[in-house]
Amino acid sequence: MDYETYIQKVSILKKMAYHYYVLDEPIASDDEYDKTYNLVLEFEKANPNKIDSTSPTQRVGDVVIDSFEKSQHIEKMWSLEDVFNNNELNNWINRIYKNTNFSAIFMCDAKFDGASLNLLYENGKLISAATRGDGNIGEQVLHNAKAIKSIPLSIPYNDKIEIRGEVVIQRDTFDSINKKRLQKGESIFANPRNAAAGSLRQLDSTITKERRLKFIPWGFGFCNIKNNSFFERLDIIKSFGFIDTKLSAICKNIDEIEVFYKKLVSLRDDYPIMLDGMVIRLDSVELQDSIGYTIKNPRFAVAYKFPAIEKQTKILSVTFQVGRSGLITPVAELEGIHIDGAKISRATLHNFDEIEKKDIRINDNVLIIRSGDVIPKIIKPLVELRNGGEIIISKPTHCPICNSELLIENILIKCQNLNCKGRVINSIIHFCSKKAMNIVGMGDRIVEFLFENKLINNILDIYSLKYEDLEGIESWQNKKINNLLNAINSSKNTSLWRFINALGIEHIGEGSSKKLVNIFGERIFEVSFEELITIDGIGEEMAKSLVLFMQTNKEFITSLLQIINIKKDLNVESKLLLNEVIVLTGTMSKSRDIISKELEALGASISSNVGKKTTMLVYGENAGSKLSKARELNIKIISEYELNEILKS
């Protein structure tokens, strides 16, 4: 096959793939597709320098990466404000009318339940695919986007353009994935949205490919298409080779919006992809720009959510789940029911305040709702159906996993044992973090990798890691291994406040650790409740938490201190500002971190909010609401200049 024939075959293959994966209207048998695919692949293997980068063979998901790089969106990806009923919709539309002099025309579009993705094309080629992230910066998942066959690798448009849409999984695919995960003994996905998001963030793109994701465009970021209608711009984008669900409409008023909304609601149960609402936006791009944005949301668009699905079931029992931070959450085990495409057999009870307020009991018949939530909510027990066999739910006193005594503070119930399997991963991540032991290279994913591969089981195991443990593991090269081991070794010499903060004691953060170390030094491991509550700013909850933690983890801490060398702490030159709780506000001549360290070295605690415990506020230029609040509370206020004079003295 010569190059010209190869290009023709690639074009035919693209057309076959488009009809199969985008239009869902096959124009060739699987056998014919495979035959053409293999002919193209054969040519490419023999002529690697002549491969068309847009050939369907280049989609094959066989890329494995170490981690995701960050990717800056050209234009911000905003999240939408939600409305849930006709009254809220009316209020929003009246605001739009007020801002547009009643000239508004709306575009309505089905809202799919998936994971948002931002595609960047330049010179007609796909060069980037990033998750939403914080709206400005997401994670680069281009290697996975190329495995999604409804995302064109090239488009007939040469200007730079950001095309945004939802990555989704069909209901039947979702069910199939969960069945396979159950067979392998893996945890199942709670809903198609979670499955789509999890599939998109796989380091191994073969997994993404297997899950048959689809991409449905719903908008754009940076875009030079000269058309004032959002609806028409999106139609042009869809014509580039993307899926068009035909679930969009132009609506001139609220009555037309409601008609289209009811149409989408009627499709909800039978549509092959999960729908969770309808997006309404001004169709005029010029009006969108003139109305603009709030801090969080565009003013010109809103998500009109579908009504929550409400069903009745029965609480069979209550189990206690230990979160990664040690927090104990009561979970209702239910008679299984199906809601919105997912089988529901559990529901969070949040906390005991919620349980008591709603008077929820074991064996109660309850109403639950689910509206796009990962875990459904129990609305209320059906008291009229009680028969006397209901059992009051009691607070646990000991951890259901490690059996250690629990810290109980009204709503908060927490396991303090650092060795408890329910909280161990989070305790390791916190221990290694920047403001704790600062072990560079031991981020969330590395900790999870080491834990899942049984290379570490607790904090102590960090210091037992050896070169041989990591040697030979894929993506762990010599430099990476040595860098990690050197960082671990460096952390063996640390200050006492860092060590205390690293332990992750409830209510005892960076500022409290520094303050307590200033006062008690190494006696902090044995300090009594009575001594602690005499300290200004240390309440009963903090004191109880610290004492219980030290008692529960005494042997563990002793073992750690045999490895870790505690340096002299903080080098406190003076206790001039001991017991001062200081808030910084406004623009300072140097960074707040530097000023905070200077103040802490003098014994002060730094707070981010003005409150009753604040004793002093230091202000710079353009100080705002914190300064006003400090004046209202008659808190001592000084300028940065006055502070500098204190520091000089």
ZALO-394956 format. One line per field, with one value per residue (C-alpha): residue number from 1; x, y, z. Coordinates in pm, whole numbers. Layout:
! ZALO-394956
resi <- NUM;...
u <- X;...
v <- Y;...
w <- Z;...
***
This chain:
! ZALO-394956
resi <- 1;2;3;4;5;6;7;8;9;10;11;12;13;14;15;16;17;18;19;20;21;22;23;24;25;26;27;28;29;30;31;32;33;34;35;36;37;38;39;40;41;42;43;44;45;46;47;48;49;50;51;52;53;54;55;56;57;58;59;60;61;62;63;64;65;66;67;68;69;70;71;72;73;74;75;76;77;78;79;80;81;82;83;84;85;86;87;88;89;90;91;92;93;94;95;96;97;98;99;100;101;102;103;104;105;106;107;108;109;110;111;112;113;114;115;116;117;118;119;120;121;122;123;124;125;126;127;128;129;130;131;132;133;134;135;136;137;138;139;140;141;142;143;144;145;146;147;148;149;150;151;152;153;154;155;156;157;158;159;160;161;162;163;164;165;166;167;168;169;170;171;172;173;174;175;176;177;178;179;180;181;182;183;184;185;186;187;188;189;190;191;192;193;194;195;196;197;198;199;200;201;202;203;204;205;206;207;208;209;210;211;212;213;214;215;216;217;218;219;220;221;222;223;224;225;226;227;228;229;230;231;232;233;234;235;236;237;238;239;240;241;242;243;244;245;246;247;248;249;250;251;252;253;254;255;256;257;258;259;260;261;262;263;264;265;266;267;268;269;270;271;272;273;274;275;276;277;278;279;280;281;282;283;284;285;286;287;288;289;290;291;292;293;294;295;296;297;298;299;300;301;302;303;304;305;306;307;308;309;310;311;312;313;314;315;316;317;318;319;320;321;322;323;324;325;326;327;328;329;330;331;332;333;334;335;336;337;338;339;340;341;342;343;344;345;346;347;348;349;350;351;352;353;354;355;356;357;358;359;360;361;362;363;364;365;366;367;368;369;370;371;372;373;374;375;376;377;378;379;380;381;382;383;384;385;386;387;388;389;390;391;392;393;394;395;396;397;398;399;400;401;402;403;404;405;406;407;408;409;410;411;412;413;414;415;416;417;418;419;420;421;422;423;424;425;426;427;428;429;430;431;432;433;434;435;436;437;438;439;440;441;442;443;444;445;446;447;448;449;450;451;452;453;454;455;456;457;458;459;460;461;462;463;464;465;466;467;468;469;470;471;472;473;474;475;476;477;478;479;480;481;482;483;484;485;486;487;488;489;490;491;492;493;494;495;496;497;498;499;500;501;502;503;504;505;506;507;508;509;510;511;512;513;514;515;516;517;518;519;520;521;522;523;524;525;526;527;528;529;530;531;532;533;534;535;536;537;538;539;540;541;542;543;544;545;546;547;548;549;550;551;552;553;554;555;556;557;558;559;560;561;562;563;564;565;566;567;568;569;570;571;572;573;574;575;576;577;578;579;580;581;582;583;584;585;586;587;588;589;590;591;592;593;594;595;596;597;598;599;600;601;602;603;604;605;606;607;608;609;610;611;612;613;614;615;616;617;618;619;620;621;622;623;624;625;626;627;628;629;630;631;632;633;634;635;636;637;638;639;640;641;642;643;644;645;646;647;648;649
u <- 0;141;106;-187;-384;-294;-442;-759;-790;-740;-1020;-1250;-1162;-1240;-1579;-1659;-1558;-1761;-2077;-2029;-1914;-2068;-2382;-2452;-2538;-2279;-2199;-1972;-1962;-1718;-1527;-1489;-1380;-1120;-990;-942;-793;-533;-434;-374;-183;36;137;212;436;635;641;657;769;458;189;-108;-141;-521;-541;-783;-490;-334;-619;-512;-503;-166;-7;98;214;359;121;-99;54;-135;-294;-405;-736;-726;-1066;-1202;-1442;-1723;-1961;-2334;-2579;-2862;-3237;-3477;-3831;-4046;-4026;-3646;-3644;-3882;-3658;-3354;-3533;-3666;-3307;-3208;-3497;-3399;-3042;-3140;-3438;-3667;-3482;-3359;-3380;-3264;-3087;-3179;-2966;-2982;-2742;-2561;-2429;-2059;-1717;-1639;-1349;-1184;-1040;-793;-746;-484;-431;-709;-526;-616;-325;-469;-749;-785;-1028;-1217;-996;-1046;-1183;-850;-615;-706;-521;-385;-551;-476;-354;-698;-897;-734;-880;-1236;-1354;-1616;-1343;-1203;-823;-859;-1133;-1198;-1118;-768;-803;-727;-1045;-1143;-1434;-1600;-1825;-1920;-1747;-2020;-2081;-2397;-2616;-2554;-2176;-2193;-2375;-2123;-1825;-1972;-2042;-1680;-1554;-1769;-1632;-1278;-1365;-1325;-1550;-1824;-1883;-2168;-2302;-2209;-2062;-1810;-1730;-1670;-1452;-1254;-1205;-1086;-819;-654;-275;-309;-512;-594;-841;-1000;-1033;-1204;-1474;-1621;-1655;-1839;-1783;-2085;-2001;-2200;-1996;-1667;-1403;-1161;-1339;-1309;-1619;-1802;-2161;-2359;-2589;-2450;-2688;-2555;-2190;-2241;-2409;-2102;-1878;-2090;-2050;-1673;-1736;-1884;-2196;-2516;-2785;-3048;-3148;-3111;-3369;-3417;-3684;-3831;-3993;-4045;-4342;-4133;-3852;-4093;-4227;-3875;-3784;-4086;-3981;-3637;-3785;-4003;-3686;-3503;-3573;-3525;-3247;-2930;-2715;-2793;-2958;-2968;-3121;-3126;-2886;-3050;-2836;-2876;-2835;-2671;-2295;-2280;-2542;-2356;-2041;-2228;-2401;-2080;-2004;-2023;-1718;-1834;-2089;-2190;-2494;-2625;-2667;-2823;-2875;-3243;-3212;-3451;-3674;-3514;-3636;-3805;-3854;-3942;-3726;-3633;-3329;-3200;-2906;-2657;-2282;-2009;-1770;-1419;-1304;-946;-927;-1064;-1413;-1687;-1995;-2314;-2436;-2781;-2785;-3106;-3329;-3195;-3389;-3311;-3299;-3196;-2994;-2815;-2895;-2908;-2844;-2672;-2735;-2533;-2692;-2435;-2409;-2600;-2742;-2915;-3032;-3183;-3340;-3520;-3575;-3441;-3434;-3325;-3618;-3781;-3943;-3789;-3821;-3497;-3413;-3132;-3067;-2723;-2578;-2315;-2493;-2871;-3027;-3282;-3559;-3760;-3881;-4243;-4348;-4704;-4569;-4388;-4489;-4279;-3985;-3778;-3444;-3287;-2943;-2677;-2347;-2042;-1782;-1505;-1376;-1547;-1214;-939;-1156;-971;-1166;-1333;-1312;-1677;-1770;-2142;-2162;-1796;-1698;-1341;-1090;-758;-552;-294;-259;-630;-664;-966;-764;-408;-368;-483;-261;42;-42;-78;240;441;286;473;377;426;737;780;884;919;794;549;232;-115;-65;276;142;-158;68;303;11;-183;132;191;527;406;123;162;374;655;701;805;1137;1188;1168;1479;1610;1548;1177;1126;1391;1244;894;771;824;1053;1390;1714;1685;1323;1399;1705;1524;1245;1479;1689;1376;1267;1612;1617;1285;1448;1579;1285;1144;905;613;638;633;326;148;239;59;-277;-436;-796;-815;-433;-303;14;-54;-166;137;375;196;189;553;650;482;541;835;884;643;368;360;259;75;-253;-601;-600;-276;-395;-723;-538;-378;-553;-694;-691;-1047;-1179;-1223;-862;-733;-941;-837;-465;-464;-666;-444;-123;-268;-398;-73;186;378;356;494;774;875;873;1089;1350;1389;1328;1567;1381;1572;1544;1212;1122;1421;1185;1381;1120;770;670;357;275;-105;-167;-401;-321;-499;-318;-518;-451;-144;184;536;648;470;230;412;731;545;358;685;829;523;515;881;763;500;192;-77;-187;-553;-715;-1045;-1142;-1338;-1389;-1051;-861;-645;-478;-525;-234;-338;-164;-290;-645;-762;-1130;-1398;-1162;-1051;-1415;-1505;-1204;-1325;-1674;-1532;-1294;-990;-647;-553;-203;-53;228;459;371;427;772;859;756;968;1267;1237
v <- 0;340;660;796;473;483;835;718;420;649;873;572;445;785;788;437;533;858;678;404;600;945;897;547;451;196;201;-105;-442;-502;-738;-473;-212;-449;-537;-170;-93;-368;-255;98;-36;-254;46;253;-15;-28;353;508;844;873;812;1048;1175;1179;813;611;377;660;639;305;343;199;494;467;784;853;1134;1405;1739;2061;2241;2606;2675;2974;3084;2987;2692;2821;2615;2687;2808;2556;2621;2349;2474;2711;2993;2991;2979;3277;3480;3405;3489;3817;3916;3836;4043;4334;4322;4278;4512;4214;4124;3785;3466;3147;2831;2518;2205;1865;1841;1506;1344;1298;1463;1795;1809;2099;2012;2246;2232;2428;2415;2156;1912;1805;1922;1925;1774;1896;1828;2120;2129;2456;2627;2787;2489;2125;1799;1709;1384;1401;1040;929;1170;1011;677;820;750;1025;1290;1383;1389;1658;1903;2110;2438;2584;2862;2788;2679;2533;2288;2187;1896;1607;1271;1016;642;475;296;-50;7;129;-187;-403;-225;-272;-643;-697;-504;-718;-1035;-910;-818;-445;-168;-64;287;470;620;681;1023;867;597;857;1076;776;644;982;999;663;666;366;467;104;115;433;270;-40;168;303;665;919;1293;1524;1892;2156;2474;2644;2859;3046;3070;3298;3173;3492;3417;3590;3292;3040;2778;2834;2839;2507;2363;2460;2290;1973;1965;1922;1556;1552;1380;1579;1448;1684;1766;2143;2412;2786;2915;3265;3272;3080;2887;2746;2669;2471;2275;2170;2092;1858;1688;1615;1494;1249;1110;1074;709;560;770;558;824;968;1312;1524;1849;2119;2410;2742;3027;3350;3265;3598;3580;3961;3972;3697;3913;4225;4051;3880;3672;3661;3535;3174;3156;3312;3538;3445;3069;2836;2462;2370;2045;1754;1677;1443;1084;980;615;414;143;-1;41;-310;-206;73;36;282;387;512;786;858;1131;893;1050;798;824;623;451;299;-45;-58;-302;-263;-44;102;480;663;378;269;5;171;-35;224;583;813;924;1207;1233;1165;1515;1440;1098;1245;1540;1314;1034;768;410;64;-122;209;245;563;795;853;1081;1082;1371;1331;1267;1000;875;917;1110;985;1245;1108;791;689;696;585;250;164;-160;-148;-343;-31;10;341;399;436;621;391;429;226;218;-54;-135;-110;-105;194;449;714;1092;1204;1573;1620;1578;1477;1116;1028;744;882;569;640;267;220;85;306;627;521;651;1002;1004;915;1183;1448;1332;1380;1715;2045;2200;1871;1654;1803;1479;1598;1337;1172;1323;1168;937;810;735;554;357;251;158;-35;-228;-311;-129;77;1;296;604;404;201;516;500;133;185;62;104;-266;-225;11;-111;-271;-122;41;422;407;503;534;913;901;632;813;1149;994;810;1126;1328;1065;1066;1449;1447;1255;1591;1818;2067;1958;2171;2007;1664;1750;1900;1593;1361;1498;1550;1672;2052;2082;2247;2435;2740;2538;2307;2603;2761;2441;2362;2716;2663;2295;2191;1813;1786;1812;1431;1402;1728;1692;1810;2043;2211;2256;2432;2700;2818;3106;2989;2619;2506;2183;2016;2083;1968;1650;1567;1613;1410;1122;1118;1099;819;619;648;642;336;448;796;643;427;730;934;657;733;1108;1359;1660;1985;2286;2440;2780;2963;3188;3505;3647;3577;3935;3826;3508;3451;3711;3590;3806;3854;4006;4194;4412;4433;4417;4520;4157;3823;3731;3398;3583;3820;3524;3342;3655;3690;3321;3343;3595;3352;3476;3262;3363;3341;3396;3529;3804;3667;3691;3527;3775;4008;4214;4304;4421;4603;4698;4886;4831;4659;4569;4389;4237;4585;4697;4391;4442;4799;4671;4422;4682;4468;4630;4755;4849;4928;4731;5026;5003;4628;4678;4912;4639;4381;4618;4662
w <- 0;-101;107;-99;-48;324;357;180;417;718;589;544;892;1046;870;997;1352;1340;1232;1492;1799;1742;1532;1664;1303;1179;806;813;985;1269;1041;771;1024;1171;823;729;1072;1036;684;817;1116;894;684;995;1144;822;784;1133;990;772;1037;1025;1384;1345;1243;1463;1543;1745;1996;2135;2512;2604;2784;3149;3326;3672;3762;3613;3518;3593;3299;3288;3111;2874;3002;3342;3375;3596;3804;3779;4040;4096;4103;4216;4151;3949;4208;4209;3829;3815;4045;3828;3503;3648;3734;3375;3237;3459;3323;2958;2935;2867;2545;2667;2461;2629;2521;2715;2713;2884;3177;3177;3494;3427;3453;3282;3036;2853;2510;2341;1964;1770;1393;1388;1620;1973;2190;2542;2753;3111;3394;3550;3862;4050;3738;3645;3659;3600;3545;3202;3088;2714;2707;2829;2609;2305;2414;2398;2046;2037;2083;1738;1722;1455;1359;1043;1223;1242;1502;1865;2046;2386;2351;2677;2750;2975;2982;3051;3082;2953;3205;3057;3055;3414;3523;3337;3502;3850;3787;3684;3989;4220;4061;4129;4489;4415;4551;4311;4175;4347;4023;3657;3742;3979;3725;3451;3673;3799;3445;3321;3594;3531;3504;3271;2964;2875;3165;3026;2686;2829;2998;2672;2777;2564;2530;2484;2414;2602;2554;2485;2652;2425;2090;1785;1603;1502;1590;1864;1928;2177;2031;1678;1791;1967;1656;1454;1712;1705;1325;1377;1456;1807;1942;1901;2137;1990;2350;2310;2237;2202;2446;2438;2783;3106;2967;2683;2930;3150;2850;2747;3109;3140;2818;2962;3292;3094;2927;3258;3338;2991;2837;2800;2975;3318;3309;3624;3506;3242;3183;3097;2965;2773;2406;2320;2379;2390;2666;2854;2848;2960;3255;3360;3667;4045;4236;4184;3903;3573;3618;3273;3326;3579;3631;3671;3864;3829;4128;4380;4355;4678;4780;5088;5244;5583;5811;5887;6103;6168;6119;6214;5942;6031;5796;5705;5969;6233;6224;6305;6081;6146;5828;5782;5620;5414;5234;4879;4636;4293;4252;3937;3790;4106;4367;4709;5020;5244;5349;5571;5899;5921;6301;6623;6638;6307;6430;6749;6570;6322;6578;6340;6472;6357;6190;6095;5755;5612;5314;5127;4836;4587;4352;4204;4548;4595;4908;4942;5228;5478;5494;5784;5953;5886;6252;6175;6050;6376;6548;6868;6728;6658;6838;6947;6790;7062;7034;7016;7290;7125;6769;6559;6391;6656;6973;7123;7328;7113;7155;7196;7173;7105;6724;6681;6751;6655;6682;6807;6742;6470;6405;6335;5980;5921;5948;5880;5520;5613;5923;5706;5446;5717;5893;5572;5471;5434;5768;5951;5891;5541;5367;5008;4761;5001;4856;4858;4561;4671;5020;4872;4635;4917;5142;4878;4783;5153;5159;5455;5699;5939;6009;6168;5850;5661;5842;5753;5376;5194;4841;4770;4858;4562;4321;4011;4055;3734;3728;4034;3887;4084;4125;4244;4503;4639;4655;4861;5098;5148;5229;5482;5640;5659;5847;6134;6260;6326;6573;6846;6723;6377;6537;6748;6447;6236;6477;6356;6699;6676;6746;6770;6454;6366;6584;6887;6852;6861;7155;7364;7289;7392;7729;7811;7594;7602;7894;7634;7613;7978;8050;8241;8149;8453;8344;7987;8064;8262;7935;7761;7429;7524;7590;7737;7396;7296;7635;7634;7278;7349;7671;7521;7212;7417;7632;7333;7134;7414;7292;6930;7008;7219;6921;6688;6926;6920;6547;6535;6688;6828;6778;7007;6919;6778;6925;7117;7188;7416;7542;7472;7281;7473;7489;7216;6940;6637;6303;6002;5737;5435;5210;5399;5296;5323;5309;5588;5633;5729;5964;6119;6194;6356;6578;6666;6767;7027;7159;6965;6801;6450;6352;6013;6149;6391;6687;7062;7129;6907;7119;6846;6480;6263;5946;5622;5316;5186;5505;5485;5685;5943;6048;6081;6287;6518;6584;6663;6914;7069;6985;7004;6654;6537;6196;6034;6112;6482;6470;6321;6607;6855;6670;6668;7044
***
